[in-house]
Amino acid sequence: MFPDTRYVHLIDRNRWVLRRFMVFGLHVHVGMRDGNHGMAMVNAMVNAEARDRYVSPVAFAIIHAGLGDADAVFEWIEAAHRERRGWIAYLKIQPILDGLRPDPRFAAWLQRMRLE
């Protein structure tokens, strides 16, 4: 079915990780009354995962946006830019970043990316 067995192996290897994140995220969403506590738990889980395998800086930017930590978000956006992650091309329309729009650094990123 797939032209390269490495592709199948990659999917199999990452399927469990993706399922864990999805299940954990559902538990946090449904079971947590305090969103900040839930985001802190997600942050801890992603940091633990990053010790064993690559985690995109985009994941950390999104988590810190959810935590309201603007300084960390901009650091992770910078890291995503260095890695040429495609997600940053959508900075202007990412709803998770709505809380950062008044920050002058956000406008600077839009100009830097020629999105403004």
C-alpha positions in Angstrom: 0.0 0.0 0.0 2.7 2.5 1.0 5.7 2.9 -1.3 8.2 2.8 1.6 8.1 0.6 4.6 9.8 3.3 6.7 6.6 5.3 6.4 4.6 2.4 7.9 7.1 2.0 10.6 7.0 5.8 11.4 3.2 5.7 11.7 3.3 2.6 13.9 6.0 4.1 16.1 4.1 7.4 16.7 0.6 6.1 16.8 0.8 5.3 20.6 2.3 8.8 21.3 -0.5 10.5 19.4 -3.2 8.4 21.1 -1.7 9.2 24.6 -1.8 13.0 23.9 -5.4 12.8 22.6 -6.6 10.7 25.5 -4.8 12.9 28.0 -6.1 16.0 26.4 -9.7 14.7 26.6 -9.2 13.9 30.3 -7.8 17.4 31.0 -10.7 19.0 29.0 -13.4 17.0 30.7 -12.0 16.5 34.2 -10.3 19.8 35.1 -12.3 22.6 36.5 -9.2 24.8 36.6 -7.9 25.3 33.0 -4.5 26.6 34.1 -3.9 23.5 36.2 -4.9 21.4 33.2 -2.6 23.3 30.9 0.2 22.9 33.4 -0.4 19.1 33.4 -0.2 19.1 29.6 3.0 21.1 29.7 4.5 18.6 32.1 3.5 15.7 29.9 4.9 17.3 26.8 8.2 18.2 28.6 8.4 14.5 29.7 7.8 13.4 26.1 10.5 15.8 24.9 13.1 14.0 27.0 12.7 10.9 24.8 11.8 12.2 21.4 11.5 15.4 19.3 8.6 17.7 20.2 8.0 20.6 17.9 8.4 24.1 19.3 4.9 24.7 18.0 3.5 22.4 20.7 5.3 24.4 23.4 4.2 27.7 21.9 0.5 26.6 22.0 0.8 25.3 25.5 2.4 28.5 26.8 -0.3 30.5 25.0 -2.9 28.5 26.9 -1.0 29.2 30.1 -0.9 32.9 29.3 2.9 33.0 29.4 3.6 35.5 26.6 7.4 35.6 27.1 7.6 31.8 26.6 5.3 31.9 23.6 7.5 34.3 21.8 10.6 32.3 22.6 9.0 29.2 21.2 7.8 31.1 18.1 11.4 32.1 17.6 12.4 28.5 17.9 9.7 27.4 15.4 11.0 30.1 13.0 14.5 28.8 13.3 13.2 25.3 12.5 11.2 26.7 9.6 7.9 25.3 11.0 5.0 26.0 8.7 2.7 26.9 11.5 4.2 30.3 12.0 2.9 31.3 8.6 -0.5 31.3 10.2 0.3 33.4 13.2 -2.1 36.1 12.1 -5.1 33.8 12.2 -4.3 31.4 15.1 -7.1 31.8 17.7 -4.9 30.4 20.5 -2.8 33.6 20.0 -5.6 36.0 20.4 -4.4 37.0 23.9 -1.1 38.1 22.4 -2.4 40.4 19.7 -2.1 43.6 21.9 1.6 42.7 22.6 4.0 44.8 20.4 6.0 41.6 19.9 3.1 40.0 18.1 2.9 42.9 15.6 6.7 42.7 15.1 6.4 39.0 14.3 3.6 39.7 11.8 5.8 42.3 10.1 8.8 40.0 10.2 6.8 37.3 8.5 5.3 39.8 6.1 1.8 39.0 7.3 1.0 42.6 8.1 
